[in-house]
Amino acid sequence: MRILITGATGYVGQNFIPKLISLNAEIKILTVNLTVEKASKLYPSPQCNHISTEEIDKIAEFDPEIVYHLATLSTSRNDTDIISSLISANIEFGVKLLDSLKNCKNIRIFVNFGSFAEYRLGPQKINDAYLYTATKSAFRCFVDYYSNLVGFKYITLIPYTVYGGKGTAKKLIDFIKDSIDSVEPVNMTKGEQILDFIHIEDVVSFLILIYEKISKFESLKNGEEFHLGTGKGTKVKDLAKMIEIFYNKKCNVNWGGIPYRPMDTMYAVAPIAKNIEILDWKTTLAIEERLD
């Protein structure tokens, strides 16, 4: 199996690729990176080859069967200065990647990543909370276009609030943990958001499922969405209480120290029925058990 991965050096990539390599020595992986240096150091395995975004023409020679498009620029900023970077990373690069697949004969499925914040008012309809998620929503149109043009199937994964594993940037849970030993209170919002916390190991297990059951995914309706979460919501303030119990220490948080964003996501819990009914898949790790 030949697998192409973008975003290999990011959070999901660093937890996914080692697992993928360990599964089967016959898997061949090609990563596409801004520079190959970091990817080469992280994944020196002979199963992996690494190319830069300037060498995207080499994708046709590799001819992947699965593409995991993990690369993204995720930011809370919505100022004018970030627009070019967001469009370059989340749309322009992605479209160039899709265009390179025109010359691939054996691609079977393209795995696109969205965001739960595309569904500010619920999972029934896209209603973007942030400029970042608006670029993710816009990119779907290009995936659909190239899927029809080239003839590959695609799915879109919607991960909810991911935590744990090898991290590349601090997550919400990390800021709360850091407050335990902080002399000064850590400023946060009022903490009323209800979020679905999914461990990175569960996200990786779904990515592995795609590889293991590729024929099943190929049989689905094109563009099918899967929301990756536990189906259980936890209020941010309640998460802080869980952390206090787990560590037997008090969190030093200034609740309300920073305002909510103009269109912040206040309720985001994954609808998981489809995952169970179609794929017989559900998460196995509960956040109260994995606070270490």
C-alpha positions in Angstrom: 0.0 0.0 0.0 1.3 3.4 -1.0 0.2 6.3 1.3 0.8 10.0 0.8 0.7 12.2 3.9 0.7 16.0 4.2 1.2 17.6 7.6 3.5 14.7 8.6 5.4 16.8 11.2 2.3 18.2 12.8 0.4 17.0 15.8 -1.7 14.3 14.2 1.1 13.2 11.9 3.6 12.7 14.7 1.2 10.4 16.5 -0.1 8.6 13.3 2.9 7.9 11.2 4.9 5.8 13.8 1.8 3.6 14.3 1.3 3.2 10.6 5.0 2.2 10.1 4.7 -0.4 12.8 1.6 -2.0 11.3 3.1 -3.4 8.1 6.6 -3.3 6.6 5.0 -3.3 3.1 3.5 0.2 3.6 5.3 2.9 1.6 4.9 6.5 2.8 5.6 9.7 1.0 5.3 12.9 3.0 5.1 16.4 1.5 6.6 19.1 3.7 7.8 22.8 3.5 11.3 21.4 4.1 12.3 17.7 4.3 14.8 18.1 7.1 12.4 17.8 10.1 10.4 14.9 8.5 13.6 13.0 7.7 14.7 13.3 11.3 11.3 12.2 12.7 10.8 9.3 10.3 14.2 7.9 9.2 12.5 4.6 8.3 13.3 3.1 4.9 9.5 2.9 4.4 9.3 6.7 4.2 10.4 9.1 1.5 10.1 12.9 2.0 9.6 15.6 -0.6 9.2 19.4 -0.3 6.2 21.3 -1.5 8.4 22.5 -4.3 8.7 18.9 -5.5 5.0 18.2 -5.7 5.4 16.9 -9.3 7.0 13.7 -7.8 3.6 12.6 -6.4 2.6 11.2 -9.8 5.7 9.0 -9.8 4.8 7.7 -6.3 1.2 7.1 -7.4 -0.5 6.9 -3.9 -3.5 4.7 -3.2 -4.5 6.8 -0.1 -3.9 10.4 0.6 -4.2 11.7 4.2 -4.3 15.5 3.9 -3.4 16.5 7.5 -1.6 19.8 6.7 -3.3 22.9 7.9 -2.7 26.3 9.3 -4.9 26.5 12.4 -5.1 29.9 14.1 -7.5 31.9 16.2 -6.5 35.1 14.4 -9.0 36.7 12.0 -7.0 39.9 11.3 -6.2 41.2 7.8 -2.5 40.2 8.1 -3.3 36.4 8.5 -5.5 36.2 5.4 -2.8 35.5 2.9 -1.2 32.8 5.1 -4.5 31.0 5.7 -5.4 31.0 2.0 -1.9 29.9 1.0 -1.8 27.0 3.5 -5.4 25.8 3.6 -6.5 26.4 0.1 -3.7 27.1 -2.4 -1.4 24.3 -1.3 -4.4 21.9 -1.0 -5.5 22.7 -4.5 -2.0 22.1 -5.9 -2.0 18.8 -4.1 -5.3 17.8 -5.6 -4.2 19.0 -9.1 -1.1 16.7 -8.8 -3.4 13.7 -8.4 -4.6 14.2 -12.0 -1.5 12.2 -13.0 -2.1 9.4 -10.5 -3.7 6.2 -11.8 -4.3 4.2 -8.6 -5.6 6.7 -6.0 -8.5 5.1 -4.2 -9.4 7.6 -1.4 -8.6 11.1 -0.3 -8.9 11.8 3.4 -9.8 15.4 4.0 -9.8 17.0 7.5 -12.3 19.6 8.6 -13.0 21.2 12.0 -15.9 21.0 14.5 -15.9 24.8 14.5 -17.3 24.7 11.0 -20.6 23.7 12.7 -21.0 26.6 15.2 -24.7 26.1 15.5 -24.7 22.3 15.3 -23.7 19.4 12.9 -26.7 19.8 10.6 -25.2 22.6 8.6 -21.9 24.4 8.1 -21.8 27.7 9.9 -18.2 28.8 10.4 -17.1 30.1 13.7 -13.7 31.4 12.6 -11.8 32.6 9.6 -9.7 29.5 9.8 -12.7 27.2 9.6 -14.1 29.2 6.7 -11.0 28.2 4.7 -11.5 24.6 5.6 -15.1 24.8 4.4 -14.1 26.5 1.2 -11.5 23.8 0.4 -14.2 21.1 0.4 -15.5 22.5 -2.9 -12.1 21.9 -4.5 -11.9 18.4 -3.1 -15.3 17.7 -4.6 -14.3 19.1 -8.0 -11.1 17.1 -8.3 -12.8 14.0 -7.0 -15.2 14.2 -9.9 -12.5 15.2 -12.4 -10.0 12.5 -11.4 -12.3 9.8 -10.2 -11.3 9.2 -6.7 -13.5 8.9 -3.6 -13.1 11.2 -0.6 -14.2 11.5 2.9 -14.0 14.4 5.4 -13.1 13.8 9.0 -14.3 16.2 11.7 -12.1 15.8 14.8 -13.5 17.4 17.9 -11.3 18.7 20.8 -8.2 16.5 20.5 -5.8 16.1 23.4 -3.0 13.8 24.6 -0.1 12.1 22.9 3.0 13.8 21.4 2.0 17.5 21.1 3.4 20.2 18.9 1.5 23.1 20.5 -0.3 23.6 23.8 -4.0 22.5 23.9 -6.8 23.8 26.2 -6.1 21.0 28.6 -2.4 22.0 28.8 -3.2 25.5 29.8 -5.4 24.3 32.6 -2.8 21.9 33.8 -0.1 24.7 33.7 -2.3 26.8 36.0 -1.7 24.3 38.9 1.9 25.5 39.4 1.4 29.0 38.2 2.0 31.8 40.7 -0.1 34.2 38.6 -3.7 33.1 37.6 -4.0 31.9 34.1 -6.5 34.0 32.2 -9.2 32.0 30.4 -12.8 32.6 29.2 -15.7 32.0 31.6 -15.3 28.3 30.8 -18.9 27.6 29.8 -18.1 25.9 26.5 -19.3 22.3 26.3 -16.7 20.4 24.3 -16.2 16.8 23.2 -12.6 15.7 24.2 -11.2 12.9 22.1 -7.8 11.4 22.7 -5.3 11.5 19.9 -5.0 7.7 20.1 -8.6 7.4 19.2 -8.2 9.7 16.2 -5.2 7.6 15.1 -7.3 4.5 15.4 -9.8 5.9 12.9 -7.1 6.8 10.5 -5.8 3.2 10.7 -9.3 2.0 10.2 -9.4 3.7 6.8 -6.2 1.9 5.7 -7.5 -1.5 7.1 -11.0 -1.2 5.6 -10.3 0.8 2.5 -12.8 -1.2 0.5 -15.6 -0.3 3.0 -14.8 3.4 2.6 -14.7 3.1 -1.1 -18.2 1.8 -1.1 -19.6 4.8 0.8 -21.3 7.8 -0.7 -18.7 10.2 -2.1 -17.9 13.0 0.3 -19.2 11.2 3.4 -18.4 13.0 6.7 -17.4 11.3 10.0 -17.4 13.3 13.2 -14.7 12.0 15.5 -15.5 12.4 19.1 -16.9 10.5 22.1 -20.4 11.8 21.8 -20.1 13.2 25.4 -19.8 16.8 26.2 -17.7 18.3 29.1 -17.9 21.9 30.2 -14.5 23.5 30.3 -15.0 24.5 34.0 -15.8 20.9 34.8 -12.7 19.7 33.0 -10.7 21.9 35.4 -12.4 20.2 38.4 -11.5 16.8 36.9 -7.9 17.9 36.7 -7.9 19.1 40.3 -9.2 15.8 41.5 -6.7 13.8 39.3 -3.7 15.8 40.6 -5.1 16.6 44.0 -4.2 20.2 43.5 -6.0 23.4 42.9 -6.1 25.1 39.4 -5.2 28.7 39.4 -7.5 30.0 36.7 -9.0 33.5 36.3 -12.3 32.5 34.7 -13.5 35.3 32.6 -10.1 36.9 32.3 -10.3 36.9 28.5 -13.5 37.4 26.5 -15.1 34.8 24.2 -14.3 35.3 20.5 -17.1 37.1 18.6 -18.6 33.9 17.2 -17.1 31.3 19.6 -18.2 27.7 19.6 -20.1 27.2 22.8 -21.4 23.6 22.2 -19.6 21.0 20.1 -20.3 17.4 20.7 -19.8 14.8 18.0 -22.8 12.9 16.5 -21.3 9.4 16.6 -24.2 7.2 15.5 -22.9 6.9 11.9 -19.5 5.8 13.1 -21.0 2.9 15.1 -23.7 1.9 12.6 -21.6 2.0 9.4 -18.1 1.3 10.7 -18.6 -0.4 14.1 -16.2 2.1 15.5 -16.2 4.2 18.6 -13.7 5.8 20.9 -12.2 3.8 23.7 -10.6 6.4 25.9 -12.5 8.7 28.3 -11.0 12.0 29.3 -11.3 11.4 33.0 -9.0 8.4 32.6 -6.4 10.1 30.5 -5.5 13.4 32.3 -1.8 12.5 32.8 
